[in-house]
Amino acid sequence: MYKLPMRKMKKNQSGVISAVKATGELGRRIRDMGMVPGSEIKIQGHAPLYDPVSLRIMGFTLTLRNSEADYIDVEVNE
Protein backbone atom coordinates (compact mmCIF):
# COMPACT_ATOMS: atom_id res chain seq x y z
CA MET A 1 0.00 0.00 0.00
CA TYR A 2 1.37 3.43 -0.90
CA LYS A 3 0.13 7.03 -1.09
CA LEU A 4 -0.01 9.24 -4.14
CA PRO A 5 -1.92 12.31 -5.30
CA MET A 6 -5.21 11.47 -6.99
CA ARG A 7 -3.99 13.19 -10.17
CA LYS A 8 -1.32 10.49 -10.67
CA MET A 9 -3.70 7.53 -10.41
CA LYS A 10 -4.31 5.44 -13.52
CA LYS A 11 -7.59 4.36 -15.09
CA ASN A 12 -9.40 1.61 -13.11
CA GLN A 13 -7.08 2.12 -10.13
CA SER A 14 -8.85 2.30 -6.78
CA GLY A 15 -7.96 3.31 -3.27
CA VAL A 16 -9.01 5.07 -0.09
CA ILE A 17 -8.67 8.80 0.46
CA SER A 18 -6.10 9.36 3.20
CA ALA A 19 -5.94 13.18 3.31
CA VAL A 20 -7.45 16.31 1.83
CA LYS A 21 -4.79 19.01 2.02
CA ALA A 22 -6.87 21.90 0.64
CA THR A 23 -7.93 24.64 3.03
CA GLY A 24 -10.45 27.44 2.93
CA GLU A 25 -13.24 27.54 0.38
CA LEU A 26 -11.65 24.91 -1.90
CA GLY A 27 -11.20 22.48 1.00
CA ARG A 28 -14.82 22.94 2.07
CA ARG A 29 -16.05 22.43 -1.50
CA ILE A 30 -14.03 19.22 -1.94
CA ARG A 31 -15.31 17.82 1.35
CA ASP A 32 -18.91 18.79 0.48
CA MET A 33 -18.61 16.60 -2.63
CA GLY A 34 -17.89 13.59 -0.39
CA MET A 35 -14.13 13.58 -0.79
CA VAL A 36 -13.29 12.91 2.86
CA PRO A 37 -10.62 10.65 4.41
CA GLY A 38 -11.81 7.05 4.48
CA SER A 39 -13.89 7.27 1.30
CA GLU A 40 -13.24 4.63 -1.35
CA ILE A 41 -12.71 5.86 -4.90
CA LYS A 42 -12.06 4.35 -8.33
CA ILE A 43 -10.63 6.28 -11.26
CA GLN A 44 -12.84 5.91 -14.34
CA GLY A 45 -10.58 7.80 -16.71
CA HIS A 46 -8.92 11.01 -17.79
CA ALA A 47 -9.90 13.45 -20.53
CA PRO A 48 -7.72 13.37 -23.68
CA LEU A 49 -5.44 16.09 -22.30
CA TYR A 50 -5.58 14.49 -18.78
CA ASP A 51 -7.74 17.25 -17.32
CA PRO A 52 -10.25 16.62 -15.74
CA VAL A 53 -10.14 13.24 -14.01
CA SER A 54 -13.35 11.19 -13.67
CA LEU A 55 -13.90 9.01 -10.62
CA ARG A 56 -16.49 6.92 -8.82
CA ILE A 57 -17.25 7.70 -5.19
CA MET A 58 -20.23 6.66 -3.05
CA GLY A 59 -22.13 5.33 -6.07
CA PHE A 60 -21.88 8.39 -8.30
CA THR A 61 -19.49 9.77 -10.90
CA LEU A 62 -17.54 12.93 -10.15
CA THR A 63 -15.05 14.90 -12.22
CA LEU A 64 -12.30 17.03 -10.72
CA ARG A 65 -9.78 19.36 -12.27
CA ASN A 66 -6.18 18.28 -11.84
CA SER A 67 -5.56 21.40 -9.77
CA GLU A 68 -8.18 20.10 -7.30
CA ALA A 69 -7.05 16.46 -7.45
CA ASP A 70 -3.52 17.52 -6.43
CA TYR A 71 -4.83 18.30 -2.93
CA ILE A 72 -6.17 14.76 -2.36
CA ASP A 73 -3.86 11.93 -1.24
CA VAL A 74 -5.02 8.36 -1.82
CA GLU A 75 -3.76 5.07 -0.36
CA VAL A 76 -3.55 2.67 -3.29
CA ASN A 77 -3.25 -1.12 -3.19
CA GLU A 78 -0.74 -2.50 -5.68
Residue pairs with C-beta under 8 A, 6 or more apart in sequence:
1 75
1 76
1 77
1 78
2 75
2 76
2 78
3 18
3 73
3 74
3 75
3 76
4 73
4 74
4 76
5 69
5 70
5 71
5 72
5 73
5 74
6 17
6 41
6 43
6 53
6 55
6 64
6 69
6 70
6 72
6 73
6 74
7 53
7 66
7 69
7 70
9 15
9 43
9 53
9 74
9 76
10 43
11 43
11 44
11 45
11 46
12 42
12 43
12 44
13 42
13 43
13 76
14 40
14 41
14 42
14 43
14 76
14 77
15 40
15 41
15 74
15 75
15 76
15 77
16 38
16 39
16 40
16 41
16 74
16 75
17 35
17 36
17 37
17 38
17 39
17 40
17 41
17 72
17 73
17 74
17 75
18 37
18 73
18 74
18 75
19 37
19 72
19 73
20 27
20 30
20 31
20 35
20 36
20 37
20 71
20 72
20 73
21 71
21 72
21 73
22 30
22 68
22 71
22 72
26 68
26 71
27 71
30 68
30 71
30 72
33 62
34 57
34 58
34 62
35 41
35 57
35 62
35 72
39 57
39 58
40 57
41 55
41 56
41 57
41 74
42 55
42 56
42 57
43 53
43 54
43 55
44 54
44 55
44 56
44 61
45 53
45 54
46 52
46 53
46 54
47 53
47 54
50 66
51 65
51 66
52 63
52 64
52 65
52 66
52 69
53 63
53 64
53 66
53 69
54 61
54 62
54 63
55 61
55 62
55 63
55 64
56 62
64 72
